Amino acid sequence: MVGEHWDFKNGDDKGYFTNGFKTMIDFGFPLKNGGSGANLLSTWQGYAGTTNPGMPYINSHDMGKVGFFGKGSSCIPAGTALVLNPSPVQIFYGDENDRPKSGSCSDPDHPVRSDYVWGANADKLSHWQKIGRFRNLNPAVGAGTQVILTKQTNAAKRVYKDNVVVIVVDVNGSTAIDLSEVSEWPDGTILRNAYNGEEATIAGGKVTFTGENGLILIENAIKIKR
């Protein structure tokens, strides 16, 4: 059950959780334009460490008054920050393909309720689809505990029951990734970069994948069927 209390932020209580609500709409998500590096991982850590994490969003039906709509070049990192956040999340229609506002209206909120633009910004939509599918197939993404790795820059492990993933941010091109801290994946484990479908086997605690759009999304290739 989801509740709404104006200006509620992750970490607040106000008695809602003890009275049956599972989450509250989070008005304080700090990465609505995306994030990077330690800032991104630490924000995720704050949500993963909250008993009842808030449900953040990027845009909504009433964001017209502050003019906060249409990410432009930040649509991709904003999607990364939101969809891979370890909490419930809400996606307003058009977030995923950078839908623009309509023209001015008598109600200042109405421009953000413009018609959906089918087929727009296929590259941005593809990014959101890839990270959304990764989240859907791996419950650890949205419901797991998170540990920021120390031997691999800008990487975090998430675990939910027997589901384990590693998210590497700020990475592009061929990259050797140190997974020696991930005890669930010994040498010989076959892994997949869910972002582009590459598969590789851990050797010497390391695996090599190609980063695209600043991401490598690692899952167990045997356990996760695509």
C-alpha positions as CSV (number, residue, x, y, z in Angstrom):
1,M,0.0,0.0,0.0
2,V,1.4,3.4,-1.1
3,G,0.7,6.7,0.6
4,E,1.2,10.3,-0.3
5,H,2.1,13.1,2.1
6,W,3.4,16.3,0.6
7,D,7.2,16.7,0.9
8,F,7.7,13.2,2.4
9,K,11.4,12.1,2.0
10,N,13.1,8.8,2.2
11,G,13.9,8.1,5.9
12,D,10.9,9.9,7.2
13,D,8.3,8.0,9.2
14,K,5.4,10.2,10.4
15,G,3.7,7.0,11.6
16,Y,2.6,5.7,8.2
17,F,4.7,2.6,8.2
18,T,3.6,1.5,11.7
19,N,0.0,1.9,10.5
20,G,0.2,-0.4,7.5
21,F,1.7,1.6,4.6
22,K,4.5,-0.3,2.7
23,T,6.0,2.8,1.1
24,M,5.4,6.5,0.6
25,I,5.9,8.7,-2.4
26,D,9.3,10.2,-2.0
27,F,9.5,13.9,-3.0
28,G,13.1,14.2,-2.0
29,F,14.9,12.0,-4.5
30,P,18.2,13.9,-5.1
31,L,19.1,12.4,-8.5
32,K,16.3,13.5,-10.8
33,N,18.8,14.6,-13.3
34,G,21.0,11.5,-12.8
35,G,24.2,11.0,-10.8
36,S,27.6,9.5,-11.1
37,G,30.3,7.7,-9.1
38,A,30.4,7.8,-5.3
39,N,27.4,10.2,-5.3
40,L,25.2,7.8,-7.1
41,L,26.3,4.7,-5.1
42,S,25.9,6.5,-1.8
43,T,22.4,7.7,-2.7
44,W,21.5,4.1,-3.5
45,Q,23.1,3.0,-0.2
46,G,20.8,5.4,1.7
47,Y,17.7,3.8,0.2
48,A,19.1,0.2,0.6
49,G,19.7,0.9,4.3
50,T,16.2,2.2,5.0
51,T,13.7,-0.3,6.4
52,N,10.8,1.2,4.5
53,P,12.4,3.1,1.6
54,G,10.5,5.8,-0.1
55,M,9.2,5.5,-3.7
56,P,11.1,8.1,-5.7
57,Y,10.1,9.6,-9.1
58,I,11.6,11.9,-11.7
59,N,8.5,13.6,-13.2
60,S,4.8,13.6,-12.3
61,H,1.4,14.9,-13.5
62,D,1.8,18.2,-11.5
63,M,5.4,19.2,-12.2
64,G,4.4,22.0,-14.6
65,K,4.7,24.8,-12.1
66,V,8.4,24.3,-11.6
67,G,9.1,23.5,-15.2
68,F,10.8,20.2,-14.4
69,F,10.2,18.0,-17.4
70,G,12.2,16.7,-20.3
71,K,15.7,15.6,-19.3
72,G,17.4,16.1,-22.7
73,S,20.9,14.6,-22.5
74,S,20.3,13.7,-18.9
75,C,17.4,11.3,-19.7
76,I,19.8,8.3,-19.7
77,P,21.7,8.9,-16.4
78,A,18.4,10.0,-14.8
79,G,16.9,6.7,-15.8
80,T,19.9,4.8,-14.4
81,A,19.6,6.6,-11.1
82,L,15.9,5.9,-10.8
83,V,15.3,2.5,-12.2
84,L,18.3,0.9,-10.5
85,N,17.5,2.5,-7.1
86,P,17.0,-0.1,-4.4
87,S,13.4,0.8,-3.6
88,P,10.0,0.9,-5.1
89,V,10.0,3.4,-8.0
90,Q,7.4,5.1,-10.1
91,I,7.8,6.0,-13.8
92,F,5.7,8.8,-15.2
93,Y,4.7,8.1,-18.8
94,G,7.2,9.6,-21.2
95,D,10.1,9.5,-18.7
96,E,11.5,6.6,-20.7
97,N,11.6,8.3,-24.1
98,D,12.1,11.9,-23.0
99,R,8.6,13.0,-23.9
100,P,8.5,16.8,-24.3
101,K,5.9,19.2,-22.8
102,S,3.0,20.5,-24.9
103,G,2.4,24.2,-25.5
104,S,1.3,26.6,-22.8
105,C,-2.1,25.9,-21.2
106,S,-4.5,27.7,-18.9
107,D,-3.5,25.3,-16.2
108,P,0.3,25.5,-15.7
109,D,0.5,21.8,-14.8
110,H,-1.1,20.6,-18.1
111,P,1.9,20.9,-20.4
112,V,3.5,17.8,-18.6
113,R,0.3,15.8,-19.5
114,S,1.0,16.0,-23.2
115,D,0.3,13.1,-25.6
116,Y,2.7,10.2,-25.6
117,V,5.1,10.4,-28.5
118,W,5.4,6.9,-30.0
119,G,8.7,6.0,-31.5
120,A,10.5,9.1,-30.1
121,N,14.1,8.9,-28.9
122,A,14.6,5.2,-29.5
123,D,18.1,5.2,-28.0
124,K,16.8,6.6,-24.7
125,L,13.9,4.2,-24.7
126,S,16.2,1.3,-25.3
127,H,18.3,2.2,-22.3
128,W,15.3,2.4,-20.0
129,Q,14.1,-1.0,-21.4
130,K,17.4,-2.7,-20.7
131,I,17.7,-1.5,-17.1
132,G,14.0,-2.1,-16.5
133,R,14.3,-5.7,-17.7
134,F,17.4,-6.2,-15.5
135,R,15.5,-5.0,-12.5
136,N,12.5,-7.1,-13.4
137,L,14.5,-10.4,-13.7
138,N,16.7,-9.7,-10.6
139,P,14.8,-9.0,-7.3
140,A,18.0,-7.9,-5.7
141,V,18.0,-4.7,-7.7
142,G,14.9,-3.3,-6.1
143,A,14.7,-5.2,-2.8
144,G,18.2,-6.3,-2.0
145,T,20.9,-5.3,0.5
146,Q,23.7,-3.3,-1.0
147,V,27.5,-3.4,-0.4
148,I,29.8,-1.0,-2.2
149,L,32.8,-2.8,-3.4
150,T,36.2,-1.6,-2.3
151,K,38.5,-3.3,-4.9
152,Q,36.4,-2.2,-7.9
153,T,35.9,1.5,-8.4
154,N,32.2,2.5,-8.7
155,A,30.6,-0.9,-8.2
156,A,28.0,-2.3,-5.8
157,K,26.8,-5.8,-5.0
158,R,23.1,-6.3,-4.3
159,V,21.7,-9.5,-2.7
160,Y,18.2,-10.7,-2.2
161,K,17.9,-14.4,-1.0
162,D,19.9,-16.3,-3.6
163,N,19.8,-13.5,-6.2
164,V,23.1,-11.6,-6.6
165,V,23.9,-8.8,-9.0
166,V,26.8,-6.3,-9.4
167,I,26.2,-2.8,-10.8
168,V,29.2,-1.0,-12.2
169,V,28.7,2.7,-13.0
170,D,30.8,5.4,-14.8
171,V,32.3,2.8,-17.1
172,N,32.5,2.6,-20.9
173,G,34.5,0.3,-23.2
174,S,36.2,-2.9,-22.4
175,T,36.8,-3.1,-18.6
176,A,38.3,-5.8,-16.3
177,I,36.2,-5.9,-13.2
178,D,37.5,-7.2,-9.9
179,L,34.8,-9.4,-8.3
180,S,37.0,-11.0,-5.7
181,E,34.8,-9.6,-2.9
182,V,31.8,-11.3,-4.3
183,S,32.0,-14.6,-2.5
184,E,28.9,-15.9,-4.2
185,W,30.7,-16.0,-7.5
186,P,33.9,-18.1,-7.3
187,D,36.2,-18.6,-10.2
188,G,34.5,-20.6,-13.0
189,T,31.1,-18.8,-12.5
190,I,29.6,-17.8,-15.9
191,L,28.3,-14.3,-15.8
192,R,26.4,-12.0,-18.1
193,N,26.5,-8.3,-18.7
194,A,22.7,-7.9,-18.9
195,Y,23.1,-4.5,-20.6
196,N,24.4,-6.0,-23.9
197,G,24.2,-9.8,-23.5
198,E,28.0,-10.5,-23.2
199,E,28.9,-13.6,-21.3
200,A,32.3,-14.3,-19.6
201,T,33.7,-16.7,-16.9
202,I,35.4,-15.4,-13.8
203,A,39.1,-16.2,-13.6
204,G,41.5,-15.0,-10.9
205,G,38.5,-13.1,-9.3
206,K,38.1,-11.0,-12.4
207,V,35.9,-10.8,-15.5
208,T,35.9,-8.5,-18.5
209,F,32.9,-6.8,-20.0
210,T,32.1,-3.8,-22.2
211,G,30.5,-0.7,-20.5
212,E,27.9,1.2,-22.5
213,N,26.0,4.4,-21.4
214,G,28.1,4.3,-18.3
215,L,26.9,0.9,-17.1
216,I,27.8,-2.8,-16.7
217,L,25.0,-4.9,-15.2
218,I,26.3,-8.3,-14.0
219,E,24.1,-11.3,-13.3
220,N,24.6,-15.0,-13.1
221,A,24.2,-16.3,-16.7
222,I,23.1,-19.8,-15.6
223,K,20.5,-18.8,-13.1
224,I,18.9,-15.9,-15.0
225,K,17.3,-17.0,-18.2
226,R,16.6,-14.4,-20.8
